[in-house]
């Protein structure tokens, strides 16, 4: 079953190469099948705790299953959204993008590489999957073949590939330590080997991995590629990049936490996570105040959310780990919706610039409401799901006695909330510019994807189905450091 999850998008890649007309529907059908299989695999994980297939080459635990579900769901909404959105962008530009024929094959390869991250057992092979996400998505960032898009794609490739080389050093050092302790090079093997590894080996591997994967996750100061790539890529690709690709690198960093905490020679393991997380949050929150492009705004919000997740892990308590996992979950769902709304807003307004964009709620109410609700949801307003995860994190931090770190978390969350609502409020409200051209009809498939992406934001802020709640608790337990 786990191998089939990867086979489906790879098969869709081959089928979409010769058929431009059928490519969108093949991609959507493949994504739907992947989502169904991810649900079946998750159900097995809930029952058995661990799913192992293909002679141990594929492994899925609760943390991996949660990320797998996120990739699969965002993959479905992005595939559906792409159908109408690309057509609208082509009409706006007056031409079909030269890379349209390659869009769906690359989309499927990009999706397959992200799906591989939680499924693969070997740590070194996981690194290969992470690097493949860069290779396949870089062409999608440059999809519109403009100078700005090509520059953003080049910057993305250079910075994240440099990070990947550093991360590879970290993985190789950790690989050596795990092998020396007589354990297999998997997450379970690393946790078992951690108390036996020399502290210098484990800490060196971790620092390299933190810097390398941190560049891919958009952590400060390695974040500079992220706003450029997100402002130039199609909105459907932004949803995947921001919602789940950055989370893949953060997933790798999070899974190193229990190993670091279990080694008696590395005191204060949580400090690394707190410092890097709070730094990313603080820088991103204040950058949102001065951003001039609303897609870049949501990109900086991603930097902030990656920081929240990392800082929450650093609080080090079971309650904080529960908030960590739920924040990772809610971020992916909410940020994909935000970029879907931003993409339709750009089509409607004819620009992504904040200055000069106004009155969206009056001219195109559906898009105006979507952008406003997306801004409120990602900023952490109730009753949306992000509010629950952030409230859980803050409550856990104060309960653990981490008053300074949690106070800084609170301040940065409030600053980001004010910045996001202020910036998006100007676009949504006020009077529209009198010279604005009539709005294009909204693509039906993109509106359907927008509605589908919005449902979990509201529902999961009010109610979590028991199986999903159990999965989140199991995933949070894997971050614990208890022997």
C-alpha positions in Angstrom: 0.0 0.0 0.0 2.8 2.5 0.9 4.6 1.8 -2.3 1.4 2.3 -4.3 1.1 5.8 -2.8 4.3 6.7 -4.7 3.5 4.7 -7.8 0.3 6.6 -8.5 1.8 10.1 -9.0 4.7 8.6 -10.9 2.3 6.8 -13.2 0.3 10.0 -13.6 3.5 11.7 -14.6 3.9 9.3 -17.5 0.3 9.6 -18.5 0.3 13.4 -18.5 3.4 13.8 -20.7 1.7 13.1 -24.1 -1.8 14.4 -23.3 -2.1 18.1 -22.6 -5.9 18.1 -22.6 -6.4 15.1 -20.2 -3.4 16.0 -18.0 -5.4 18.1 -15.4 -8.0 15.3 -14.9 -5.4 12.5 -14.7 -3.6 14.5 -12.1 -6.7 15.1 -10.1 -7.8 11.5 -10.2 -4.3 10.4 -9.1 -4.3 12.9 -6.2 -7.8 11.7 -5.1 -6.6 8.0 -5.1 -3.5 9.0 -3.1 -5.7 10.7 -0.5 -7.8 7.6 -0.2 -4.8 5.4 0.2 -3.3 7.8 2.7 -6.5 7.5 4.8 -6.4 3.7 4.6 -2.7 3.7 5.7 -3.4 6.1 8.5 -6.2 3.9 9.8 -3.7 1.0 9.9 -1.2 3.2 11.8 -3.9 4.0 14.4 -4.5 0.3 15.0 -1.0 -1.0 14.9 1.1 2.1 15.7 3.6 1.3 12.9 3.2 0.2 9.3 6.2 -1.5 7.7 6.3 -2.7 4.1 8.6 -3.7 1.2 11.1 -5.5 3.5 11.4 -2.5 5.8 12.1 0.0 3.0 8.9 1.8 3.8 7.8 2.7 7.3 4.9 4.8 8.5 4.3 5.9 12.1 1.8 8.5 13.5 4.0 11.5 12.8 4.6 10.4 9.3 0.9 9.5 8.7 -0.1 13.0 9.8 2.3 14.6 7.3 1.2 12.2 4.6 -2.4 13.1 5.1 -1.5 16.8 4.8 0.4 16.4 1.5 -2.3 14.2 0.1 -5.1 16.7 0.9 -3.3 19.8 -0.2 -2.3 17.8 -3.4 -6.0 17.3 -4.2 -7.0 20.9 -3.6 -4.0 22.2 -5.6 -4.8 19.9 -8.5 -8.4 21.0 -8.6 -7.5 24.7 -8.2 -4.9 24.5 -11.0 -7.5 23.5 -13.7 -9.3 26.9 -13.7 -6.6 29.1 -12.3 -4.0 28.4 -15.0 -6.6 29.1 -17.6 -7.4 32.5 -15.9 -3.7 33.4 -15.8 -3.3 32.6 -19.4 -6.2 34.8 -20.4 -4.8 37.6 -18.3 -1.4 37.3 -20.0 -2.9 36.9 -23.4 -0.9 33.7 -24.0 -0.5 30.1 -22.8 2.6 29.8 -20.6 5.4 28.0 -22.5 5.8 25.6 -19.6 2.1 24.5 -19.5 2.9 21.2 -21.1 5.4 20.4 -18.3 3.2 21.8 -15.5 1.3 18.6 -14.7 4.2 16.1 -15.1 6.3 18.3 -12.8 3.3 18.7 -10.4 3.0 14.9 -10.0 6.8 14.5 -9.5 6.8 17.3 -6.9 3.9 15.6 -5.1 5.6 12.2 -5.3 8.8 13.6 -3.8 6.9 15.1 -0.8 4.9 11.9 -0.3 8.2 9.9 -0.1 9.5 11.9 2.9 7.3 10.3 5.6 7.2 6.9 3.9 10.9 6.1 3.5 12.8 4.3 6.3 16.4 5.2 5.6 17.5 8.7 6.7 19.9 9.1 3.8 17.2 8.3 1.3 14.8 10.7 3.0 17.4 13.4 2.3 17.3 12.5 -1.4 13.5 12.9 -1.3 13.9 16.3 0.3 16.3 17.4 -2.4 14.0 16.1 -5.2 11.3 18.4 -3.9 13.6 21.4 -4.8 14.5 20.0 -8.2 10.9 19.4 -9.4 9.4 22.6 -7.8 12.0 25.0 -9.1 10.7 24.6 -12.7 7.2 25.3 -11.3 8.3 28.5 -9.5 9.6 29.7 -12.9 6.4 28.6 -14.7 5.4 32.0 -16.1 8.9 32.4 -17.7 9.3 36.1 -16.7 12.6 37.5 -15.5 11.4 37.9 -12.0 10.2 34.3 -11.9 13.4 32.9 -13.3 15.4 35.0 -10.7 13.2 33.7 -7.9 13.6 30.1 -9.1 17.4 30.5 -9.3 17.6 32.0 -5.8 15.5 29.2 -4.5 17.7 26.5 -6.1 21.0 28.1 -5.0 20.0 28.7 -1.3 18.2 25.5 -0.7 20.7 23.3 -2.5 23.5 24.9 -0.4 21.4 24.1 2.6 20.9 20.5 1.3 24.7 20.0 1.2 25.0 21.1 4.8 22.1 18.9 5.8 23.7 16.0 4.0 26.8 16.4 6.2 24.5 16.3 9.3 22.8 13.2 8.1 26.1 11.5 7.4 27.4 12.3 10.8 24.2 11.1 12.4 24.3 8.0 10.2 27.8 7.3 11.5 26.7 7.7 15.1 23.7 5.4 14.7 25.7 2.7 12.9 28.4 2.9 15.7 25.6 2.3 18.3 24.5 -0.8 16.3 21.0 0.5 15.3 19.4 0.8 11.9 19.5 4.3 10.2 15.8 5.1 10.8 14.0 7.4 13.2 13.3 4.6 15.6 17.0 3.5 15.3 18.2 7.1 16.0 16.0 7.4 19.1 17.3 4.1 20.4 20.9 5.0 19.6 20.8 8.5 21.0 21.8 7.7 24.6 24.8 5.7 23.3 26.1 8.2 20.8 29.0 10.5 21.7 27.5 13.9 22.5 29.9 15.7 20.1 28.8 13.4 17.2 25.1 13.9 17.8 25.3 17.6 18.4 27.5 18.2 15.3 25.1 16.2 13.1 22.1 18.1 14.6 23.6 21.6 14.0 24.4 20.7 10.4 20.9 19.4 9.9 19.3 22.4 11.6 21.2 24.8 9.3 20.7 22.8 6.2 17.0 21.8 6.6 16.4 25.2 8.2 17.3 26.8 4.8 14.7 24.6 3.1 12.1 25.4 5.8 12.6 29.1 5.5 14.0 29.7 9.0 15.7 33.0 9.6 18.4 33.9 8.4 18.1 31.4 5.6 14.6 32.5 4.6 15.3 35.0 1.8 14.4 32.7 -1.0 10.9 32.0 0.3 9.1 35.4 -0.3 10.6 35.7 -3.8 9.6 32.1 -4.8 6.1 32.5 -3.3 5.5 35.8 -5.0 6.3 34.4 -8.5 5.0 30.9 -8.5 1.4 30.1 -9.5 -0.9 30.1 -6.4 -1.5 26.4 -6.6 2.3 25.8 -6.3 2.6 28.3 -3.5 0.0 26.3 -1.6 2.2 23.2 -1.9 5.4 25.1 -1.3 4.2 27.0 1.8 1.7 24.5 3.1 3.6 21.2 2.9 7.1 21.5 1.3 8.6 23.8 3.9 7.0 21.5 6.5 8.9 18.5 5.0 12.2 20.1 6.1 10.7 21.1 9.5 9.5 17.5 9.9 13.1 16.3 9.6 14.3 18.9 12.3 11.4 18.0 14.6 12.2 14.3 14.5 15.7 14.9 15.7 14.4 16.5 18.9 13.8 13.3 20.9 17.2 12.0 20.0 18.9 15.2 21.1 16.9 15.3 24.4 17.7 11.6 25.2 21.4 12.1 25.1 22.6 12.8 28.7 25.7 14.7 27.4 23.7 17.4 25.6 22.0 19.6 28.3 19.4 22.1 27.2 18.5 20.5 23.9 15.3 22.5 23.8 17.3 25.8 23.8 18.3 25.3 20.2 14.7 25.0 19.1 13.5 27.9 21.2 16.2 30.3 20.0 15.9 29.5 16.3 12.1 29.4 16.5 11.7 32.7 18.3 14.2 34.4 16.0 12.3 33.4 13.0 9.0 34.5 14.5 10.3 37.9 15.6 11.9 38.8 12.3 8.9 37.5 10.2 6.3 39.3 12.3 8.0 42.7 11.8 8.7 42.1 8.1 4.9 41.5 7.6 4.4 45.1 8.7 6.3 46.5 5.8 5.6 44.0 3.0 4.1 45.5 -0.3 2.9 42.3 -2.0 0.1 40.2 -0.5 1.6 36.9 -1.7 4.9 37.9 -0.1 2.9 38.7 3.1 1.6 35.1 3.3 5.2 33.9 2.6 6.5 35.8 5.6 3.6 34.3 7.6 5.0 30.9 6.7 8.4 31.9 8.2 6.6 33.0 11.3 4.7 29.7 11.5 7.8 27.6 11.1 9.2 29.5 14.0 6.1 28.9 16.1 6.4 25.2 15.5 10.1 25.0 16.3 9.7 27.2 19.5 6.8 25.1 20.6 8.9 21.9 20.3 11.5 23.7 22.4 9.1 24.2 25.3 9.7 20.5 25.9 6.5 19.3 27.6 3.9 16.8 26.3 1.3 19.6 26.2 3.6 21.7 24.1 4.4 18.8 21.8 0.7 18.4 21.3 0.5 22.1 20.2 3.6 21.6 18.0 2.0 18.8 16.0 -1.4 20.5 15.8 0.3 23.8 14.7 2.1 21.9 11.9 -1.3 20.4 10.9 -3.3 23.6 11.0 -0.6 25.7 9.2 -0.6 23.4 6.2 -4.4 23.5 5.8 -4.7 27.2 6.4 -1.8 28.5 4.4 -2.9 26.5 1.3 -6.3 28.2 1.6 -4.6 31.6 1.9 -2.7 31.2 -1.3 -5.8 30.0 -3.1 -7.6 33.2 -2.0 -4.5 35.3 -2.9 -4.3 33.7 -6.4 -7.9 34.6 -7.2 -7.4 38.1 -5.7 -4.5 38.6 -8.0 -6.6 37.5 -11.0 -9.4 39.8 -10.0 -7.3 42.8 -9.2 -4.7 42.3 -11.9 -1.9 42.9 -9.4 -0.4 41.4 -6.3 0.7 44.8 -4.9 -1.0 45.9 -1.6 -0.8 49.6 -2.4 -3.5 50.6 -4.8 -5.5 47.4 -4.2 -8.8 48.1 -2.3 -12.5 47.4 -2.3 -12.2 43.7 -3.1 -15.1 42.9 -0.8 -17.4 45.3 -2.8 -16.2 44.4 -6.3 -15.8 40.6 -5.9 -17.4 39.5 -2.6 -16.5 35.9 -2.8 -12.8 36.6 -3.2 -12.9 39.5 -0.7 -14.4 37.2 2.0 -12.0 34.4 1.2 -9.0 36.7 1.5 -10.3 38.2 4.7 -11.2 34.9 6.3 -7.8 33.5 5.2 -6.0 36.4 6.8 -8.0 36.0 10.1 -7.4 32.2 10.1 -3.7 32.3 9.5 -3.3 35.2 12.0 -4.8 33.0 14.7 -8.3 34.4 15.2 -11.1 32.3 16.7 -12.9 30.1 15.8 -10.3 28.8 13.2 -8.0 25.9 13.8 -4.8 27.9 14.1 -6.3 29.7 17.1 -6.7 26.4 18.9 -3.1 25.2 18.2 -1.6 28.6 19.2 -3.7 28.8 22.3 -2.5 25.2 23.3 1.1 26.2 22.8 0.9 29.4 24.9 -1.0 27.6 27.6 1.6 24.8 27.7 4.4 27.3 27.8 3.1 29.2 30.8 2.2 26.0 32.6 5.8 24.8 32.1 7.1 27.9 33.7 8.8 29.1 30.5 7.6 32.7 31.1 10.2 34.6 29.0 10.0 32.4 26.0 6.2 32.2 26.1 5.9 35.9 26.6 8.0 36.5 23.5 5.9 34.0 21.6 2.8 35.9 22.6 4.2 39.3 21.6 5.3 38.0 18.2 2.0 36.3 17.5 0.1 39.5 18.4 2.4 41.6 16.2 1.9 39.2 13.3 -1.9 39.2 13.9 -2.0 43.0 13.7 0.2 43.2 10.7 -1.7 40.6 8.6 -5.1 42.0 9.5 -4.0 45.6 8.8 -2.4 44.8 5.4 -5.3 42.6 4.2 -7.9 44.9 5.6 -6.8 47.6 3.2 -7.2 45.4 0.2 -10.6 44.0 1.2 -12.2 47.2 2.5 -12.2 50.9 1.3 -13.4 52.0 -2.1 -12.1 50.2 -5.3 -10.0 52.3 -7.6 -12.2 53.9 -10.3 -9.9 53.0 -13.1 -10.0 49.3 -12.3 -10.9 47.0 -15.2 -14.0 44.8 -14.8 -13.2 41.6 -12.9 -12.8 38.3 -14.8 -15.3 35.5 -14.2 -13.9 33.3 -11.4 -12.8 29.8 -12.6 -15.3 27.2 -11.3 -12.7 24.6 -10.3 -10.7 27.1 -8.3 -13.8 28.3 -6.4 -14.6 24.6 -5.6 -11.0 24.1 -4.4 -11.3 27.2 -2.3 -14.4 25.9 -0.6 -12.9 22.4 -0.1 -9.8 24.0 1.5 -11.9 26.2 3.8 -13.9 23.5 5.4 -11.2 22.0 7.6 -10.1 25.4 8.8 -13.5 26.0 10.4 -14.5 22.5 11.3 -11.2 21.6 13.0 -11.3 24.8 15.0 -14.6 23.7 16.5 -14.4 19.9 16.5 -11.7 17.2 15.9 -12.9 13.8 14.9 -11.8 11.2 17.5 -9.5 9.3 15.0 -7.7 12.5 14.0 -7.4 13.6 17.6 -5.9 10.1 18.4 -3.4 10.5 15.5 -2.3 13.9 16.7 -1.8 12.6 20.3 0.3 9.6 18.9 2.4 11.9 16.8 3.0 14.2 19.7 4.1 11.3 21.9 6.8 10.5 19.3 8.4 14.0 20.0 8.7 13.1 23.7 12.0 12.3 25.2 11.1 9.7 27.7 13.3 6.6 27.5 
